[in-house]
Amino acid sequence: MTQSLNEYDPIASVVVKHVREAFTDSETIAAQWKALNYSAPPDLARAIAEHDRFIDVLRSTGANVRLLPHDPVTTLDSIYVRDASIISQTGLILCSMGKAERATEPAAQQRALEGDDVAISGAITAPGRLEGGDLIWIDERTLAVGRGYRTNADGIGQLRALVGDTVAVIEVPLPHWRGPGDVMHLMSLISPIDRDLAVVYSRLLPVAFREWLIERGMTLVEVPDEEFESMGTNILALAPRRGLILAGNPQTRRALEKSGCEVLEYEGFEISVKGAGGPTCLTRPIRRTSNMDS
């Protein structure tokens, strides 16, 4: 088994922060949800039940689910563990958050994971900004990075230096969409499901990047307009052509199944819809494995 740097090989180990540790209690939710741009205050009991089932799905695949502890300096948003770090050839790279309210999350992840057989290989520092939702490993030598309000040119420059010359960093300009206060990551627009298959929302993809994907032999499964709003593009690949999707995206699910995929669903009104973070956002895979040598 070899370690894989991509977004689709089987997940062997994944970091999650349970809502029990992120949301804490009803008082914390009431104090934070508006400032963090949630659409409504999450119901804690329902959120716990949703997240328990979500984690059960991850464990059913054989993945080792590593749960982050409560940290008093983080907010509700720390449930979306993807954004605070990225995986690289040599270990985790800590991010520098574009959303100011989330600035404490990378250090909190470092405190929880460092020394627990997880190497920290570097960090993005101010004025650089970079969030994990903007990064997609296309393959072990190709890393696509969204350039938007959460990730800036300085952050991308630091990332290039950290991953080195053997990795081609492809910068993808992101649209203004609803402005700097909204969530717009590269993974809002594309989720790879296999080496040659990805779910996309082409209306907002740069033409050059979309053409580049097709030239690489990628088949694109198009998400309809109404399911872009319900995070149809945000799909966690559990293994090649096996994905986990937020319930409420039936057209996207059918299109994936027609492409030969197995699709699992989870209910996420409290943990995903209200905070605008889908299954990729809720997870930081730190090890994917392949039976094939690179």
Backbone as CSV, one residue per row, in Angstrom:
resi,resn,N_x,N_y,N_z,CA_x,CA_y,CA_z,C_x,C_y,C_z
1,MET,0.850,-1.204,0.000,0.000,0.000,0.000,0.877,1.242,0.000
2,THR,0.611,2.183,-0.859,1.394,3.410,-0.916,0.540,4.604,-0.529
3,GLN,1.208,5.606,0.057,0.531,6.847,0.404,0.182,7.594,-0.873
4,SER,-1.035,8.116,-0.949,-1.500,8.797,-2.154,-1.725,10.273,-1.878
5,LEU,-1.251,11.100,-2.795,-1.564,12.528,-2.753,-2.582,12.804,-3.847
6,ASN,-3.845,12.592,-3.514,-4.942,12.929,-4.410,-6.194,13.043,-3.562
7,GLU,-7.326,13.264,-4.193,-8.573,13.467,-3.453,-9.545,12.298,-3.595
8,TYR,-9.070,11.135,-4.096,-10.033,10.075,-4.424,-9.632,8.675,-3.995
9,ASP,-8.375,8.400,-3.697,-8.015,7.060,-3.250,-8.624,6.783,-1.870
10,PRO,-8.713,5.514,-1.464,-9.377,5.181,-0.195,-8.774,5.923,0.996
11,ILE,-9.657,6.466,1.836,-9.211,7.192,3.026,-8.794,6.192,4.090
12,ALA,-7.537,6.285,4.523,-7.049,5.426,5.610,-7.148,6.129,6.954
13,SER,-6.911,7.435,6.974,-6.952,8.189,8.225,-7.494,9.584,7.945
14,VAL,-8.407,10.038,8.804,-9.066,11.321,8.575,-9.306,12.019,9.908
15,VAL,-9.103,13.325,9.913,-9.330,14.142,11.101,-10.725,14.758,11.027
16,VAL,-11.441,14.701,12.130,-12.773,15.286,12.261,-12.849,15.969,13.621
17,LYS,-13.606,17.052,13.715,-13.899,17.654,15.020,-15.393,17.573,15.252
18,HIS,-15.778,16.810,16.248,-17.195,16.599,16.512,-17.839,17.900,16.977
19,VAL,-19.121,18.079,16.644,-19.827,19.288,17.076,-19.878,19.416,18.595
20,ARG,-19.772,18.309,19.309,-19.714,18.413,20.773,-18.544,19.288,21.210
21,GLU,-17.434,19.177,20.478,-16.226,19.920,20.830,-16.161,21.279,20.155
22,ALA,-16.820,21.426,19.007,-16.788,22.707,18.280,-17.901,23.649,18.715
23,PHE,-19.121,23.109,18.839,-20.271,23.948,19.202,-20.388,24.130,20.714
24,THR,-19.918,23.174,21.479,-19.817,23.214,22.945,-21.170,23.190,23.649
25,ASP,-21.940,24.283,23.505,-23.224,24.371,24.195,-24.086,25.422,23.501
26,SER,-25.348,25.507,23.926,-26.295,26.424,23.286,-25.893,27.872,23.461
27,GLU,-25.246,28.186,24.565,-24.812,29.567,24.809,-23.730,29.978,23.817
28,THR,-22.812,29.071,23.541,-21.759,29.359,22.566,-22.349,29.566,21.173
29,ILE,-23.282,28.709,20.805,-23.948,28.857,19.511,-24.638,30.211,19.411
30,ALA,-25.385,30.582,20.445,-26.120,31.858,20.433,-25.180,33.045,20.323
31,ALA,-24.000,32.945,20.909,-23.056,34.062,20.910,-22.305,34.214,19.596
32,GLN,-22.202,33.131,18.809,-21.298,33.162,17.658,-21.954,33.067,16.285
33,TRP,-23.130,32.502,16.162,-23.594,32.101,14.839,-23.760,33.266,13.875
34,LYS,-24.250,34.418,14.356,-24.447,35.552,13.448,-23.128,36.095,12.934
35,ALA,-22.165,36.278,13.820,-20.866,36.831,13.427,-20.140,35.920,12.442
36,LEU,-20.416,34.623,12.508,-19.765,33.665,11.613,-20.556,33.435,10.324
37,ASN,-21.646,34.179,10.137,-22.456,34.134,8.915,-23.192,32.811,8.711
38,TYR,-23.573,32.154,9.803,-24.450,30.998,9.675,-25.838,31.501,9.277
39,SER,-26.568,30.674,8.555,-27.899,31.090,8.103,-28.917,31.086,9.234
40,ALA,-28.640,30.309,10.279,-29.507,30.220,11.459,-28.707,29.523,12.547
41,PRO,-29.105,29.661,13.809,-28.367,28.978,14.876,-28.582,27.474,14.811
42,PRO,-27.519,26.682,14.782,-27.694,25.226,14.766,-28.370,24.733,16.049
43,ASP,-29.196,23.702,15.898,-29.792,23.011,17.033,-28.773,21.976,17.517
44,LEU,-28.290,22.131,18.742,-27.163,21.321,19.197,-27.498,19.832,19.227
45,ALA,-28.630,19.468,19.772,-28.966,18.046,19.866,-29.073,17.407,18.482
46,ARG,-29.715,18.092,17.553,-29.828,17.556,16.196,-28.462,17.507,15.510
47,ALA,-27.642,18.528,15.755,-26.301,18.551,15.163,-25.473,17.368,15.659
48,ILE,-25.575,17.071,16.943,-24.837,15.931,17.495,-25.290,14.635,16.830
49,ALA,-26.592,14.459,16.681,-27.101,13.243,16.045,-26.637,13.140,14.591
50,GLU,-26.701,14.256,13.850,-26.233,14.253,12.465,-24.759,13.893,12.392
51,HIS,-23.957,14.484,13.277,-22.517,14.263,13.199,-22.146,12.847,13.629
52,ASP,-22.863,12.302,14.600,-22.632,10.905,14.972,-22.827,9.994,13.760
53,ARG,-23.910,10.206,13.024,-24.179,9.365,11.852,-23.139,9.593,10.756
54,PHE,-22.729,10.852,10.571,-21.696,11.169,9.584,-20.406,10.405,9.893
55,ILE,-19.991,10.425,11.150,-18.766,9.734,11.549,-18.925,8.228,11.420
56,ASP,-20.120,7.712,11.684,-20.371,6.279,11.487,-20.137,5.887,10.036
57,VAL,-20.558,6.734,9.096,-20.327,6.435,7.676,-18.830,6.369,7.391
58,LEU,-18.076,7.328,7.901,-16.627,7.317,7.680,-16.000,6.048,8.243
59,ARG,-16.388,5.675,9.448,-15.805,4.483,10.085,-16.208,3.203,9.363
60,SER,-17.392,3.210,8.743,-17.850,2.013,8.035,-16.975,1.687,6.838
61,THR,-16.205,2.656,6.354,-15.305,2.425,5.219,-13.988,1.811,5.648
62,GLY,-13.754,1.729,6.965,-12.484,1.233,7.472,-11.501,2.336,7.801
63,ALA,-11.898,3.591,7.604,-11.003,4.717,7.902,-10.814,4.882,9.400
64,ASN,-9.602,5.261,9.786,-9.310,5.643,11.156,-9.744,7.094,11.340
65,VAL,-10.766,7.326,12.148,-11.278,8.672,12.368,-10.643,9.237,13.634
66,ARG,-9.884,10.319,13.452,-9.192,10.948,14.579,-9.987,12.187,14.984
67,LEU,-10.438,12.223,16.218,-11.297,13.305,16.691,-10.479,14.370,17.419
68,LEU,-10.604,15.609,16.956,-9.916,16.719,17.606,-10.611,17.064,18.920
69,PRO,-9.841,17.500,19.914,-10.436,17.858,21.202,-11.027,19.263,21.180
70,HIS,-11.793,19.575,22.200,-12.266,20.945,22.393,-11.077,21.872,22.592
71,ASP,-11.150,23.048,22.011,-10.124,24.076,22.224,-10.847,25.387,22.460
72,PRO,-10.645,26.019,23.611,-11.440,27.201,23.964,-11.200,28.413,23.083
73,VAL,-10.139,28.411,22.278,-9.853,29.598,21.464,-10.472,29.504,20.073
74,THR,-11.112,28.372,19.744,-11.725,28.231,18.417,-13.230,28.457,18.500
75,THR,-13.853,28.558,17.315,-15.276,28.871,17.219,-16.070,27.700,16.650
76,LEU,-17.353,27.950,16.404,-18.201,26.952,15.751,-17.580,26.463,14.447
77,ASP,-16.927,27.363,13.726,-16.376,27.033,12.411,-15.289,25.966,12.455
78,SER,-14.748,25.678,13.643,-13.675,24.688,13.711,-14.160,23.283,13.384
79,ILE,-15.481,23.105,13.264,-16.009,21.822,12.775,-15.542,21.555,11.338
80,TYR,-15.257,22.624,10.592,-14.855,22.501,9.186,-13.332,22.389,9.112
81,VAL,-12.832,21.220,9.485,-11.399,21.013,9.719,-10.564,21.076,8.447
82,ARG,-11.183,20.933,7.284,-10.437,20.949,6.021,-9.595,22.211,5.869
83,ASP,-10.117,23.331,6.325,-9.540,24.618,5.950,-8.263,24.984,6.695
84,ALA,-8.020,24.392,7.861,-6.906,24.838,8.693,-5.576,24.191,8.339
85,SER,-5.583,23.177,7.489,-4.335,22.509,7.126,-4.493,21.810,5.785
86,ILE,-3.362,21.491,5.181,-3.366,20.661,3.972,-2.315,19.577,4.127
87,ILE,-2.485,18.498,3.399,-1.500,17.424,3.413,-0.482,17.671,2.303
88,SER,0.762,17.301,2.550,1.812,17.431,1.540,2.651,16.163,1.546
89,GLN,3.717,16.165,0.741,4.573,14.990,0.643,5.228,14.656,1.974
90,THR,5.456,15.674,2.805,6.227,15.487,4.036,5.407,15.673,5.303
91,GLY,4.118,15.916,5.184,3.288,16.087,6.367,2.294,17.214,6.195
92,LEU,1.685,17.629,7.300,0.703,18.703,7.250,1.365,20.065,7.118
93,ILE,0.769,20.902,6.269,1.120,22.319,6.194,-0.015,23.088,6.848
94,LEU,0.305,23.880,7.848,-0.705,24.679,8.536,-1.070,25.882,7.688
95,CYS,-2.346,26.172,7.619,-2.816,27.271,6.785,-2.827,28.593,7.549
96,SER,-3.164,29.656,6.840,-3.329,31.000,7.416,-4.684,31.480,6.931
97,MET,-5.639,31.591,7.850,-7.036,31.685,7.473,-7.415,33.035,6.871
98,GLY,-8.178,32.955,5.761,-8.686,34.164,5.138,-9.862,34.751,5.884
99,LYS,-10.567,33.946,6.669,-11.659,34.415,7.518,-11.074,34.709,8.889
100,ALA,-11.052,35.979,9.274,-10.335,36.406,10.476,-10.799,35.674,11.728
101,GLU,-12.096,35.378,11.801,-12.633,34.720,12.996,-12.086,33.303,13.185
102,ARG,-11.444,32.771,12.144,-10.918,31.408,12.201,-9.398,31.364,12.374
103,ALA,-8.797,32.483,12.702,-7.339,32.583,12.732,-6.680,31.615,13.704
104,THR,-7.367,31.219,14.753,-6.768,30.349,15.773,-6.783,28.868,15.404
105,GLU,-7.469,28.489,14.346,-7.659,27.065,14.059,-6.387,26.304,13.674
106,PRO,-5.500,26.859,12.822,-4.304,26.084,12.480,-3.458,25.726,13.697
107,ALA,-3.244,26.673,14.596,-2.452,26.373,15.792,-3.154,25.354,16.678
108,ALA,-4.486,25.408,16.728,-5.232,24.422,17.515,-5.051,23.023,16.927
109,GLN,-5.086,22.916,15.604,-4.829,21.611,14.986,-3.412,21.138,15.283
110,GLN,-2.460,22.054,15.234,-1.081,21.672,15.535,-0.968,21.124,16.954
111,ARG,-1.567,21.811,17.925,-1.508,21.341,19.314,-2.114,19.943,19.458
112,ALA,-3.181,19.682,18.707,-3.880,18.408,18.840,-3.172,17.261,18.128
113,LEU,-2.471,17.563,17.034,-1.968,16.492,16.170,-0.459,16.298,16.229
114,GLU,0.298,17.346,16.494,1.750,17.231,16.433,2.245,16.241,17.479
115,GLY,3.128,15.368,17.068,3.663,14.376,17.970,2.828,13.121,18.045
116,ASP,1.641,13.162,17.491,0.759,11.993,17.481,0.875,11.311,16.125
117,ASP,2.084,10.984,15.732,2.497,10.397,14.456,2.064,11.214,13.248
118,VAL,1.769,12.510,13.457,1.472,13.430,12.362,2.561,14.493,12.327
119,ALA,3.294,14.538,11.230,4.362,15.521,11.096,3.806,16.840,10.595
120,ILE,4.284,17.944,11.169,3.967,19.283,10.680,5.166,19.739,9.858
121,SER,4.979,19.909,8.568,6.119,20.171,7.691,6.284,21.639,7.320
122,GLY,5.349,22.492,7.736,5.472,23.909,7.406,4.206,24.657,7.755
123,ALA,4.251,25.963,7.518,3.090,26.801,7.821,3.078,28.018,6.918
124,ILE,1.883,28.449,6.545,1.693,29.700,5.819,1.574,30.811,6.860
125,THR,2.280,31.900,6.654,2.277,32.988,7.630,1.795,34.295,6.994
126,ALA,1.246,35.187,7.836,0.781,36.499,7.372,1.937,37.286,6.764
127,PRO,1.671,38.094,5.725,0.354,38.437,5.193,-0.240,37.409,4.225
128,GLY,0.399,36.251,4.112,-0.148,35.192,3.284,-1.436,34.644,3.864
129,ARG,-2.370,34.320,2.982,-3.614,33.667,3.384,-3.809,32.434,2.514
130,LEU,-4.226,31.359,3.142,-4.471,30.144,2.386,-5.367,29.243,3.228
131,GLU,-6.460,28.751,2.628,-7.369,27.850,3.314,-7.468,26.526,2.560
132,GLY,-7.593,25.444,3.319,-7.557,24.108,2.737,-8.643,23.824,1.725
133,GLY,-9.790,24.498,1.845,-10.857,24.311,0.879,-10.514,24.808,-0.512
134,ASP,-9.428,25.567,-0.630,-8.999,26.079,-1.927,-7.968,25.191,-2.614
135,LEU,-7.619,24.055,-2.001,-6.557,23.213,-2.555,-7.081,21.844,-2.949
136,ILE,-6.704,21.416,-4.136,-7.078,20.089,-4.635,-5.838,19.419,-5.227
137,TRP,-5.444,18.274,-4.652,-4.397,17.461,-5.266,-5.003,16.721,-6.449
138,ILE,-4.618,17.114,-7.651,-5.079,16.429,-8.861,-4.365,15.084,-8.985
139,ASP,-3.081,15.090,-8.736,-2.279,13.886,-8.572,-1.081,14.284,-7.731
140,GLU,-0.154,13.364,-7.503,0.930,13.628,-6.553,1.881,14.739,-7.007
141,ARG,1.825,15.105,-8.273,2.717,16.152,-8.776,1.964,17.398,-9.245
142,THR,0.668,17.443,-8.998,-0.141,18.559,-9.500,-1.128,19.005,-8.433
143,LEU,-1.011,20.267,-8.049,-1.842,20.826,-6.987,-2.560,22.065,-7.519
144,ALA,-3.890,22.008,-7.587,-4.688,23.160,-8.011,-5.033,23.995,-6.784
145,VAL,-4.893,25.321,-6.930,-5.124,26.228,-5.799,-6.033,27.364,-6.250
146,GLY,-7.137,27.544,-5.549,-8.044,28.651,-5.844,-7.515,29.957,-5.296
147,ARG,-7.498,30.972,-6.158,-7.085,32.322,-5.738,-8.345,33.166,-5.597
148,GLY,-8.741,33.422,-4.360,-9.963,34.172,-4.107,-9.836,35.025,-2.868
149,TYR,-10.938,35.208,-2.164,-10.910,36.036,-0.960,-10.316,35.312,0.234
150,ARG,-10.287,33.980,0.218,-9.743,33.226,1.346,-8.265,32.851,1.161
151,THR,-7.795,32.863,-0.075,-6.417,32.499,-0.400,-5.835,33.567,-1.311
152,ASN,-4.703,34.164,-0.913,-4.137,35.258,-1.700,-2.821,34.856,-2.374
153,ALA,-2.276,35.791,-3.150,-1.064,35.504,-3.927,0.118,35.186,-3.023
154,ASP,0.239,35.889,-1.907,1.337,35.640,-0.972,1.257,34.228,-0.413
155,GLY,0.047,33.804,-0.040,-0.122,32.450,0.466,0.233,31.402,-0.561
156,ILE,-0.158,31.631,-1.813,0.172,30.683,-2.881,1.678,30.647,-3.111
157,GLY,2.326,31.817,-3.038,3.776,31.853,-3.181,4.483,31.048,-2.099
158,GLN,4.025,31.179,-0.859,4.608,30.397,0.230,4.354,28.903,0.021
159,LEU,3.169,28.564,-0.465,2.854,27.165,-0.719,3.787,26.574,-1.767
160,ARG,4.041,27.316,-2.841,4.966,26.832,-3.880,6.325,26.494,-3.280
161,ALA,6.805,27.357,-2.400,8.116,27.119,-1.788,8.085,25.886,-0.889
162,LEU,6.989,25.668,-0.184,6.898,24.541,0.742,6.781,23.195,0.027
163,VAL,6.034,23.139,-1.077,5.878,21.847,-1.763,7.016,21.570,-2.737
164,GLY,7.755,22.614,-3.134,8.947,22.414,-3.940,8.700,22.316,-5.433
165,ASP,9.786,22.233,-6.169,9.739,22.284,-7.628,9.164,21.030,-8.271
166,THR,9.070,19.940,-7.521,8.550,18.707,-8.119,7.030,18.724,-8.251
167,VAL,6.379,19.713,-7.630,4.922,19.822,-7.691,4.536,21.042,-8.524
168,ALA,3.711,20.825,-9.534,3.184,21.937,-10.337,1.976,22.516,-9.604
169,VAL,2.071,23.781,-9.206,0.965,24.456,-8.528,0.186,25.253,-9.567
170,ILE,-1.057,24.856,-9.800,-1.909,25.475,-10.810,-2.824,26.473,-10.109
171,GLU,-2.636,27.761,-10.382,-3.463,28.789,-9.751,-4.771,28.962,-10.525
172,VAL,-5.890,28.893,-9.814,-7.217,28.980,-10.425,-7.932,30.222,-9.877
173,PRO,-8.149,31.255,-10.694,-8.840,32.450,-10.201,-10.305,32.155,-9.897
174,LEU,-10.751,32.568,-8.730,-12.130,32.330,-8.317,-12.995,33.561,-8.554
175,PRO,-14.295,33.373,-8.749,-15.187,34.512,-9.012,-15.494,35.305,-7.747
176,HIS,-15.871,36.554,-7.938,-16.323,37.408,-6.828,-17.578,36.824,-6.190
177,TRP,-18.499,36.336,-7.000,-19.755,35.720,-6.581,-20.487,36.639,-5.611
178,ARG,-20.591,36.265,-4.335,-21.321,37.116,-3.388,-20.394,37.967,-2.510
179,GLY,-19.135,38.027,-2.868,-18.230,38.925,-2.183,-17.422,38.282,-1.073
180,PRO,-16.574,39.076,-0.433,-15.618,38.541,0.540,-16.252,37.950,1.791
181,GLY,-17.480,38.297,2.102,-18.123,37.754,3.290,-18.701,36.368,3.104
182,ASP,-18.762,35.906,1.855,-19.360,34.611,1.562,-18.280,33.535,1.503
183,VAL,-18.706,32.268,1.516,-17.775,31.157,1.375,-17.670,30.796,-0.105
184,MET,-16.501,30.995,-0.689,-16.243,30.561,-2.058,-14.835,29.991,-2.104
185,HIS,-14.762,28.676,-2.047,-13.500,27.966,-2.182,-13.458,27.271,-3.542
186,LEU,-12.278,26.848,-3.953,-12.178,26.049,-5.175,-13.036,24.787,-5.052
187,MET,-13.075,24.202,-3.847,-13.876,22.988,-3.667,-15.369,23.283,-3.591
188,SER,-15.751,24.547,-3.673,-17.159,24.886,-3.887,-17.574,24.602,-5.326
189,LEU,-16.582,24.484,-6.221,-16.842,24.378,-7.656,-16.490,23.026,-8.247
190,ILE,-15.655,22.252,-7.566,-15.199,20.986,-8.128,-14.833,20.016,-7.017
191,SER,-15.239,18.747,-7.187,-14.818,17.663,-6.297,-14.410,16.464,-7.144
192,PRO,-13.129,16.102,-7.164,-12.725,14.886,-7.873,-13.297,13.650,-7.192
193,ILE,-13.770,12.696,-8.008,-14.324,11.443,-7.505,-13.448,10.266,-7.920
194,ASP,-12.611,10.486,-8.925,-11.663,9.481,-9.403,-10.603,10.231,-10.202
195,ARG,-9.616,9.532,-10.651,-8.531,10.185,-11.392,-9.038,10.827,-12.675
196,ASP,-10.152,10.302,-13.214,-10.671,10.802,-14.489,-12.135,11.245,-14.389
197,LEU,-12.589,11.588,-13.175,-13.988,11.972,-12.988,-14.089,13.017,-11.885
198,ALA,-14.839,14.088,-12.161,-15.038,15.129,-11.155,-16.435,15.712,-11.292
199,VAL,-17.002,16.098,-10.170,-18.255,16.840,-10.146,-17.911,18.324,-10.187
200,VAL,-18.593,19.089,-11.064,-18.244,20.500,-11.238,-19.495,21.354,-11.381
201,TYR,-19.315,22.641,-11.105,-20.317,23.650,-11.449,-19.660,24.564,-12.472
202,SER,-19.862,24.251,-13.743,-19.099,24.898,-14.816,-19.409,26.379,-14.976
203,ARG,-20.598,26.819,-14.573,-20.947,28.237,-14.737,-19.927,29.166,-14.068
204,LEU,-19.308,28.713,-12.994,-18.370,29.555,-12.263,-16.911,29.116,-12.422
205,LEU,-16.664,28.072,-13.207,-15.285,27.641,-13.433,-14.609,28.514,-14.493
206,PRO,-13.361,28.920,-14.280,-12.632,29.608,-15.339,-12.509,28.714,-16.571
207,VAL,-12.676,29.281,-17.742,-12.630,28.500,-18.980,-11.306,27.757,-19.104
208,ALA,-10.203,28.439,-18.837,-8.886,27.816,-19.010,-8.727,26.597,-18.101
209,PHE,-9.213,26.685,-16.869,-9.099,25.562,-15.941,-10.005,24.413,-16.376
210,ARG,-11.209,24.721,-16.799,-12.124,23.676,-17.258,-11.540,22.949,-18.471
211,GLU,-10.986,23.708,-19.414,-10.365,23.093,-20.594,-9.166,22.236,-20.188
212,TRP,-8.400,22.721,-19.228,-7.231,21.971,-18.743,-7.651,20.631,-18.151
213,LEU,-8.737,20.619,-17.385,-9.242,19.363,-16.818,-9.631,18.384,-17.922
214,ILE,-10.331,18.870,-18.931,-10.772,18.008,-20.033,-9.569,17.485,-20.815
215,GLU,-8.574,18.338,-21.024,-7.369,17.912,-21.744,-6.623,16.815,-20.999
216,ARG,-6.755,16.789,-19.674,-6.136,15.735,-18.866,-6.943,14.436,-18.903
217,GLY,-8.071,14.442,-19.597,-8.893,13.249,-19.699,-9.971,13.145,-18.644
218,MET,-10.282,14.264,-17.996,-11.274,14.269,-16.933,-12.682,14.376,-17.507
219,THR,-13.566,13.460,-17.109,-14.986,13.567,-17.404,-15.630,14.422,-16.321
220,LEU,-16.441,15.394,-16.740,-17.031,16.333,-15.796,-18.525,16.047,-15.634
221,VAL,-18.937,15.800,-14.413,-20.347,15.621,-14.076,-20.883,16.979,-13.635
222,GLU,-21.853,17.497,-14.392,-22.332,18.853,-14.162,-23.426,18.893,-13.079
223,VAL,-23.257,19.806,-12.138,-24.256,20.029,-11.098,-25.238,21.098,-11.592
224,PRO,-26.554,20.851,-11.491,-27.527,21.860,-11.937,-27.537,23.071,-11.011
225,ASP,-28.062,24.185,-11.530,-28.046,25.434,-10.781,-28.616,25.284,-9.379
226,GLU,-29.783,24.639,-9.273,-30.454,24.561,-7.978,-29.684,23.710,-6.979
227,GLU,-28.837,22.801,-7.466,-28.081,21.970,-6.535,-26.681,22.513,-6.260
228,PHE,-26.292,23.559,-6.951,-25.094,24.285,-6.527,-25.352,24.944,-5.182
229,GLU,-26.535,25.518,-5.026,-26.890,26.180,-3.774,-26.951,25.195,-2.607
230,SER,-27.292,23.948,-2.873,-27.378,22.941,-1.812,-26.113,22.086,-1.725
231,MET,-25.003,22.629,-2.231,-23.671,22.026,-2.112,-23.552,20.691,-2.840
232,GLY,-24.211,20.585,-4.012,-24.067,19.381,-4.819,-22.658,19.152,-5.317
233,THR,-21.870,20.205,-5.425,-20.488,20.055,-5.885,-19.545,19.611,-4.775
234,ASN,-20.001,19.653,-3.530,-19.137,19.337,-2.397,-19.323,17.873,-2.022
235,ILE,-18.493,17.015,-2.593,-18.623,15.570,-2.407,-17.281,15.015,-1.927
236,LEU,-17.328,14.228,-0.865,-16.125,13.601,-0.342,-15.952,12.229,-0.981
237,ALA,-14.852,12.053,-1.717,-14.548,10.735,-2.276,-14.004,9.851,-1.160
238,LEU,-14.697,8.738,-0.905,-14.260,7.768,0.101,-13.292,6.758,-0.509
239,ALA,-13.416,6.567,-1.804,-12.581,5.689,-2.615,-12.917,6.023,-4.061
240,PRO,-12.140,5.540,-5.035,-12.468,5.856,-6.425,-13.909,5.493,-6.770
241,ARG,-14.658,6.506,-7.270,-16.055,6.357,-7.697,-16.974,5.916,-6.549
242,ARG,-16.607,6.301,-5.349,-17.460,6.077,-4.181,-17.464,7.370,-3.373
243,GLY,-18.603,8.064,-3.363,-18.632,9.392,-2.782,-19.694,9.555,-1.709
244,LEU,-19.453,10.518,-0.823,-20.396,10.882,0.236,-20.923,12.275,-0.067
245,ILE,-22.262,12.393,-0.158,-22.901,13.634,-0.596,-23.937,14.068,0.434
246,LEU,-24.137,15.359,0.540,-25.174,15.909,1.402,-26.546,15.581,0.817
247,ALA,-27.449,15.084,1.648,-28.805,14.780,1.188,-29.466,16.043,0.642
248,GLY,-30.318,15.839,-0.371,-31.012,16.958,-0.982,-30.471,17.349,-2.336
249,ASN,-29.660,16.468,-2.932,-29.076,16.712,-4.256,-29.340,15.517,-5.172
250,PRO,-30.623,15.219,-5.448,-30.960,13.995,-6.178,-30.478,13.980,-7.619
251,GLN,-30.473,15.136,-8.290,-30.028,15.146,-9.685,-28.540,14.840,-9.785
252,THR,-27.768,15.420,-8.886,-26.328,15.147,-8.876,-26.069,13.690,-8.537
253,ARG,-26.824,13.169,-7.585,-26.659,11.757,-7.226,-26.932,10.857,-8.435
254,ARG,-28.023,11.108,-9.147,-28.350,10.268,-10.315,-27.273,10.364,-11.385
255,ALA,-26.763,11.586,-11.600,-25.716,11.757,-12.620,-24.455,10.985,-12.240
256,LEU,-24.116,10.979,-10.967,-22.950,10.216,-10.519,-23.175,8.720,-10.682
257,GLU,-24.358,8.262,-10.336,-24.653,6.842,-10.471,-24.609,6.409,-11.934
258,LYS,-25.064,7.274,-12.836,-24.977,6.972,-14.265,-23.528,6.896,-14.737
259,SER,-22.632,7.577,-14.000,-21.204,7.540,-14.326,-20.488,6.379,-13.659
260,GLY,-21.255,5.488,-13.027,-20.667,4.298,-12.427,-20.232,4.460,-10.993
261,CYS,-20.752,5.473,-10.302,-20.352,5.728,-8.919,-21.348,5.146,-7.928
262,GLU,-20.836,4.758,-6.776,-21.671,4.460,-5.623,-21.764,5.734,-4.803
263,VAL,-22.974,6.132,-4.428,-23.169,7.396,-3.721,-23.843,7.129,-2.380
264,LEU,-23.199,7.576,-1.320,-23.764,7.534,0.018,-24.234,8.935,0.394
265,GLU,-25.270,9.013,1.221,-25.813,10.308,1.635,-25.774,10.441,3.151
266,TYR,-25.721,11.692,3.604,-25.892,11.971,5.030,-26.807,13.176,5.176
267,GLU,-27.551,13.208,6.273,-28.384,14.359,6.612,-27.510,15.381,7.329
268,GLY,-27.505,16.625,6.810,-26.599,17.612,7.393,-27.187,19.002,7.494
269,PHE,-28.481,19.106,7.819,-29.089,20.432,7.895,-28.424,21.298,8.961
270,GLU,-28.082,20.695,10.091,-27.481,21.462,11.184,-25.971,21.621,11.015
271,ILE,-25.294,20.564,10.559,-23.827,20.605,10.524,-23.265,21.088,9.195
272,SER,-24.092,21.104,8.145,-23.602,21.509,6.823,-24.354,22.702,6.252
273,VAL,-25.678,22.617,6.193,-26.455,23.659,5.516,-26.315,25.003,6.218
274,LYS,-26.487,25.032,7.526,-26.493,26.313,8.235,-25.129,26.998,8.232
275,GLY,-24.065,26.224,8.206,-22.726,26.810,8.180,-22.063,26.787,6.824
276,ALA,-22.783,26.278,5.797,-22.296,26.245,4.414,-21.003,25.451,4.272
277,GLY,-20.970,24.278,4.925,-19.806,23.410,4.810,-20.213,21.968,4.598
278,GLY,-19.887,21.405,3.442,-20.289,20.054,3.095,-19.325,19.003,3.615
279,PRO,-19.401,17.781,3.089,-18.605,16.674,3.624,-17.097,16.838,3.458
280,THR,-16.645,17.493,2.390,-15.200,17.732,2.301,-14.760,18.703,3.383
281,CYS,-15.588,19.703,3.667,-15.246,20.697,4.683,-15.153,20.078,6.077
282,LEU,-15.987,19.074,6.335,-16.060,18.438,7.650,-14.917,17.465,7.906
283,THR,-14.057,17.253,6.931,-13.004,16.241,7.042,-11.657,16.776,6.574
284,ARG,-10.592,16.339,7.244,-9.228,16.560,6.763,-8.573,15.189,6.605
285,PRO,-8.716,14.567,5.408,-7.988,13.315,5.196,-6.488,13.554,5.338
286,ILE,-5.837,12.741,6.156,-4.384,12.896,6.303,-3.623,11.712,5.715
287,ARG,-4.346,10.666,5.337,-3.705,9.562,4.624,-4.720,8.876,3.723
288,ARG,-4.411,8.829,2.455,-5.118,7.990,1.488,-4.142,6.954,0.977
289,THR,-4.640,5.775,0.676,-3.745,4.697,0.255,-4.202,4.106,-1.058
290,SER,-3.243,3.555,-1.773,-3.512,2.910,-3.054,-2.809,1.586,-3.104
291,ASN,-3.421,0.625,-3.774,-2.786,-0.663,-3.978,-1.807,-0.642,-5.142
292,MET,-1.815,0.483,-5.880,-0.929,0.588,-7.038,0.246,1.474,-6.697
293,ASP,1.405,1.110,-7.154,2.577,1.964,-6.981,2.412,3.199,-7.822
294,SER,2.914,4.348,-7.334,2.829,5.599,-8.084,3.693,5.521,-9.318
